[in-house]
Amino acid sequence: MTHALYQPIELVFRGESAVPVGEAAPVTVAFRHASGDEISVDGFWDGDTTYRARFLPETRGSWTWEVASSPTPLDLTSGSFDVEGVDGHGPVRVAETFHFAHADGTPFRPVGATVYNWIHQDEPLVSDTVESLAEARFNKLRFMVFPQAGGSVEHAPALMPFEKAGGRWDVARPVPAFFQRLDDLVRTLGEAGIEADVLILNAYDRGVFGLNELTEEEDAIYTRYLVSRLAAFPHVWWSLCNEYDQLLRSEDRWDRLGELVAAIDPYDHPRSIHNWMHIFDNNRPWVTHASIQNGSVTESPGRARTYRDAYYKPIVLDEIKYEGDTAARWGQLTAQELVDRFWISTIEGCYASHGESFDTESGSLHIVEGGRLRGESPARLGFLRGILDDLVVPGLNPIDKWDDPEYGAGWAPKQYVIYLGASAPASWRIRIPIGHADEVKPQEGDRYAVDLIDTWNMTITRAGTFALDEMHRDFAFAGAEPIAIPEGEAIAVRLTRADLV
């Protein structure tokens, strides 16, 4: 049997009896590569006496597998397969400290979106959400496993994740149909090229469903079950909770849950926790990247970059307020304002997530129920994603991060991006910042292709190729005469060393 690299392999077992879901996996499978490398994978119960184990191969060659433990006899105990060819780029992980890359080294630059209650909707909202996000070129979606309640929620789901016993949810009795649907929707996102940023818990139950009342032990049982089901999908990210501090649990409890996810996920998918008012200590070892809510840090350059120095991890500004017309203060950005904030995030060496808060026909919001996007920002953010995908460097970092008045970002000396803001001047003298770190610095005579990027009108115009001919301590200039800029437009300038174009 042959499988492709970076695609899940699923083993299906029939047992003699149904094993209760608990802290111990109902089946554990050891996968061994011909080189001697071994990966242990927890399987999961999937209804009646059916068990599954999913494995994500990241190495080509011959593999064998063997059931290492199971409380009930299974119809299969061992087997083998070969991994040949490749399908996709593999899981996303941290790269170059502040950025991301797939397992095969391909850079991943998140341009994210948010639809919290997406999986709990009916058709056509579910399909419309994915199709619209893919058309807009968003490549990451944040959504909740548990249903959302409270403001703007107009739809009660037909499926719940667990059965009830004694008036409480029984995490030892997950509902297979609920989680099978979740599997299918996560798979659908992957087929659309969208990373699934899975919010394991949510702070928006507010006692409506009672899923916020799980004990720490129940959280752990559920999380083990969820991770065993989804970890083998290459495009999964984990977020412990959205606005975690609304649940009023101790940070030690959140730490233990984060450490559990890190321990039981064999593939080291990205892990985070998202704040409301109190930003979590993202220096914790289990946190791979900081997922932050803060609208003010993207109002102007020079602010968000401080998070990079605080955590020395990728910074994803997953909530910077939304484009929309809702009465709430967080949902009233114009499209121009949101696009400007994304570009500010970009030159800060950070990443951002989009959301739409237009009132829908049902009385809800797009960030709650999804559906077709309505705003003017998604097309411009898709254009930004194209700019990021075309970078010839691993990512953009602030160069002279404290003193450059233009807040230039790049990867010295190969490529730079200067964002001139939402209203550009009529002209601009070509200038590259020179940092004071240990990176290689540009030299006199280096030639750069200069592109003018209209971030709103979505055009890229080559201004020419210019040689650096005036070197100073902090800046390098090309030519004494400034180049013309579309005055008043939202303009960025990309400078790429000529030999890399």
N, C-alpha and C positions, 0 to 999 in steps of 0.2 A: 504494500500500500504506500502511495506517495502523496505527500502534502507539500504545500508551498510555505516558504519562510514567511514569518510574521502573520500567519493566519491561524485562528484557533482550531485545535483538534479536539473533538468531543468523543468521549467514551461513554457508552450507555450500558448500564448493568441492571440485571433483574435479581432482586434478593429474595430470600425465603420469607422475610417478614419486613414490616415497616419499622425503622429505627427512629425513635423520638429525636427531634432536632434539639440539640443542646450545645454545650461548650465543645464537645468532641465531635469531629467530623464523622459522618456515617461510613465514609470510605476515604482512605488515603492512598494515593498512587505515586510510586517512585518512577520517574522518567530518567533513563540513563542514556547518555550519548556514547558513541563508540570511543571517544577520547577519555572516558571515565567520569566526565562531569555528570552530576545528578541533581535533579530538581524534584522536591516533594510537593505534591499538589493535593489540597483538600477537595474532596468531592462533596456533593450535596444531594439531599432528598428532593425528588421532583414529583411526588404524588404516588399513592398506592405503594408498590414495592419497587419503584423505578429510582435509580440513582445515576448521577452523571458526574463526570470529572472532565474539566476543560484545561487544555494545556496550550501555551503559546510558544512555539519553537523559535529561537533566535539564533540557532546554529544549524547549518546544513550538515547532512550526513545521515548515518544510520542511528536509529534510536530503538530502545526496547522499553517496555513498561511492565510493571508488576504491582499488583495490589499489595500494599504494605500492611494495611490493617482494615478490618471491617467487622462490626459486631454481628453481622448476619452473613451467612454464606452467599456468594454471588455466582452468577452463571459464567462469568469470565474472570480470569485471574492474571493473565499475562498476554503480551503481544509485542509486535514490532512494526515499525514504519520507517520510511526514508523521507527526508526533507530535501527537496530539490526545487530549483527555481525560486522566484520571489514574487510576493504580491503585497505591495505597499512598502512603507518605509520603517515600520515598526513603532514601538511605543515612544512617546515623547518623554524626555528627561532633561534635567538641567544641564546646560552647556556653557562654558566660558563664564562661569560664576553668575552672570546676570541675565542669561538668555536660555533658550531651549533648542534642542535638536532631537530628531528621531534617532532610533537605534542605529540606523545605517549612516548617521552623520549629517543627513539633510536638515538644515536649519528649519525650525518651526517658529513663526512669529504670530502669536495669537491676536486675532481681531475678533473679540468675543461678542456674544449676545446673551440675553437673559430672558427666559420664559419659565417662571417658577413652577406653575401648575400644569405644564404642557402634557405630561403623561396621563393626566386625569381627565382629559377632555375627550369628546366624541369626534367622529369624523363629521365634516371635512377639516375641522380645526387642526387635528393632529398632522395630517398630511400637508395641509396648507402651510403650517409652520415650518416644516422641514424644507419644502420646496422653495418658500420665500427666502428663508435664511441662506439656502444654497445659491439661489439666484443672486443674492446680494453679496456672496462670497465670504460670509462669516464662516470662521473655521473652528469655533468653540461655542458650546451652548451650556449654560448653567441651568439646571432644573432640579426639582426636589423629588425624592422617592416617595415621601409621605405627602398626603394631600394638604393643600393650603386652606386655611379658613380665615374669616375676618373680612376686612374691607375689600371691596372689588371682587370678591369671590361669589359668583352667581351659579355655580355648578357643583353639585355633590356627586362624587364618583360612585359608579356602580360596584367597583371592586375595591376592597380594602386588603392590606398586606397580610393580616393575620385573622384567625378565628378568635372568638371570644370564649372565655371560661370564667364563670363567677363574676360576670360583669366587667372583666378587664381583658385587654388584648393579651393573647397567649402567644408569645414569640416562638414557643416550641411547636406551634401549629401554623406555619406560614401557608398562605393560600397559593398553591402552584400556579393557578391561572393568572394571578396578579403578577407574579415574578416572571412567568413566561412572556407575558405582554411587555414587561420591562425589558427583558432580553431582546425581544423583537424590535422595540423602539431604539434601544442602544445600537443594535445592528443596523437599523435604518440610518441612523446618524452617520455611522462609519461609511456606509455605502455612498452617502452624500458628501463625504470629505469633511465631516464635522466631528471634532473631539467632544466627547460626552463628559462634562464636568458635573459629576454626580454629587448632589447635596444629600449626605447620608441622613442627617436629621434636619428638622426645620423648627424655627421659632414662632411659626404662625398658626399653630394649632389652636391656641387660646382656649383650650378646654372643650372645643367643639367635638373633636373626634376622640380625644383622650390619649393620643399617641405621644404627647409631651409628658406623660406621667410614667413612662418606662423607668425602671430602676437602672442603675449602672450595670448590673449583671444582665438584665434584659437587653440593654443597648449592645452589650458585647455579643450575646447570642445572635441577635439580628445582624450585627455588623459582620460577624464571621460568615453567616449565611449569604449575605449580600456580596461580600468579597469573593467567596468561593464561586458564585455564579458569574460575576462580571469581570474578574481580574484578567481572564484570558483574552478579552477583547483588547486589541492593541491601542485603541483610541480612548481609553477610559482615564479620567482624572478623579481624584477623591477630594471632596470638601466636607469637613466634619459637619458644618452647619452654616446656614445663612443667618447673619446677625446673631451669632452664638450667645452674646451677652444678654439677650432678652430672655433666655431660659433660666437665668439666675442659678447656674451651677458653678461649682468651684473650678478654677483653672486646673487644679490637680486632676479632677475628673476628666476634663477635656484632654489633658496630657495623656492620661492612661488610655483613652480611646484612640488618640493619634498614634501612640506607641503600638497599640494593638494592630491598627491598620498597617503600619510599617512592617510589623513582624509577620503578618499572615499573607501579605501580598508578595508572591514570588517574583513579580516583575517590576517592582519599584516604580509604580506609576506616580505622577505628581500628587502631592498632598498639601492641603491648606485648610484654613479656617477663616471665615469671613466675619467681620465685626459690625456692630451697630454703633454704639458710642465709644466703647472701650476697645482699643486696638490690642489684639492678642500679642503676647511676646513671641514674635516670629523667629527669634533666635533658637527656639527649641529644636533639637536635632531631628525630630520626626517631620518638621515642617520643611518642605522642599522649596516653596516659594510663598511670598506674602500676598494674600488676597485681601485687598483693602477697600473699604468704603470711605471716601473722602472727596467731596466735590470741590472744596476750596483749593486743594493742591494743584488742580489742573486749570485754574482760572488764569494763571500767568506762569511763565517759565521760572525755574530756579527753586521751586518748592519740592516737587515730588522726588527729585534726585536725592534728597536727604534720606529717604527711606532706604535707598541702596546702601548708603554708608552705615545705616543703623543695623541692617540685617545681612548684608553681603549675600543676597539671594535675588533671584528674579522678582520684580515687583509688578503685580498685575492689579491695576486699579479697577476692580470688578464692579464698582458702583461710583460713578462720577456725576450722578443725576441723569435724567432721561429727557429725550425729546418728546414733547407732548403738550396736552392742553388740560390736564387734570388740575384740580384746585390745590393739590398738595404742592408744597414748595419744591419738592424733589423731582417733580414731573413737569416742569414748565420751560425747559430749555428749547430754544429754537434750533433748527437743524444746523444753522451756521455756528451757533455756540457749541453744540456737541462735536461737530467736526473740528472746530478749533481746539477743543479740549483733547481730542484724540491726537492731533498733531503736536500739541504741547507735551502730552505723555510720551510721544515718540522721541522727541529731541531730549526728553529727560532720561532716556534710556530705559523707559518703562513700557508697559502694555496696558490696554484698557478694554472695557466691555461696554457694549451698547445696550440700550433698552428703550422701548417705546411705551409712553403712558397716555396715548390718546384713548378717550372713552370709546368703547366698542358698542355695538348694537345691543348686546346682552346686558350692558351696564357694567361690564368689567373693563380691564385694561389689557393691552397686548402683553405686558410683562407678566401678567397672571395667566391668561388663557391662550395666547398665541394667535395664530392665523396669519393672514397676509399682512406684510408690513405696509404702513401707510406713509411714513415720513419721507423727508427728502435727504436725510443723512445716510441711510444704508448704501445708496449708490456711491456716495463719496467715500464711505468707509471701505467699500469694496475696492475702490480706486486706490486708497491708501494701502490695502493689503497687497495689491499688485506692485506698488512701490517697494514695500517691504520684501516681497518675494523676489524682486529683481536685485536686491542688494548683493554685492559681490564680497561681502564681509559677514562674519558670524552674527553681528548685531551692531546697534548704535549705542555708543557710550558718550556721556558728556566729556568734552576734551578739557578745556580750561573751566572746570565745573563751578568755580566760585567767582571768577572775575570777568568772564567773557560777556560783554553786554548783549551779544547776539545769541548766546546760549547754543553754540555750535556743538553738534554731536557727530560721531563717526567712529572710524577705526583707523587710526593714524598708521601710515600715511596714505592708505589705499582709497578711502572713500569718506565723504563728509556730507551731512545734511544741515543746512541752515534754514530755520523757519523764520521768515520775516513778519509773520503774524497775520491777523485777519485783515489788515489794511496796509499793504506794502507801500514803500516810498516809490518815487518816480524813477530812481536810479540806485544802483548799489555797486560799490567798488569791491571787486573780487578779493575776498579775504578768508584765509584759513586760520583757525585758532591753533596755537602751539601749546600743548599741555606741558606739565612739568613732572609727569610721571616717567616711568622707564621705557615707554613705548618708543618705537622708531619714529623720528620726526621728519617732516617734509624738508626737502633740500632745495636750494636755489636751482632753477632750471627744470625742476619737476613740472610735467605738463598734465593739466587736468581738463577733462571734458566737463563743461558746465551746462546743466539743464535747468530750465525754469519750470517749476511744477505749479500749476494753478490748481490748488487743492479743492476749490469749489466747482470750477468749470471743467475740471478733470482733463487737463491737457498737459502735455510735456513738450517743451520747445527747446531745442539745442541752441544755446547762445554762442557756442564756439568752443575752441580748445585754446587754453591759455597757459603760459609758462610762468612760474613763480619767479619774480625778478627783484623783489624787495623783501628782505628778511629782517625781522625784529625779534626781540626776546619773546614776545607773546603772540605775534601775528606774522603771517606771510601774505604778501600781496602779489597779485598778477596784474600788471599794467597800472598806469597812473589814472587813466580815464575810467569812470564808472560805466557799467552797462545799463541799458534801459530795462526797466521793470514795469509790468502792468500796474500802474499806480492805483491804489485803493483795493486791489484784489487780494485774496488770501494766497500768498505765494511762499513756496519753499524753493531753495536752491540746492541741487545735488551736484557735488563735485567728485568725479571719479578719475583716478589716475589713468592717463590716456592708454597705457599698455594693458589695462583691465577692461576696456570698453569693447 
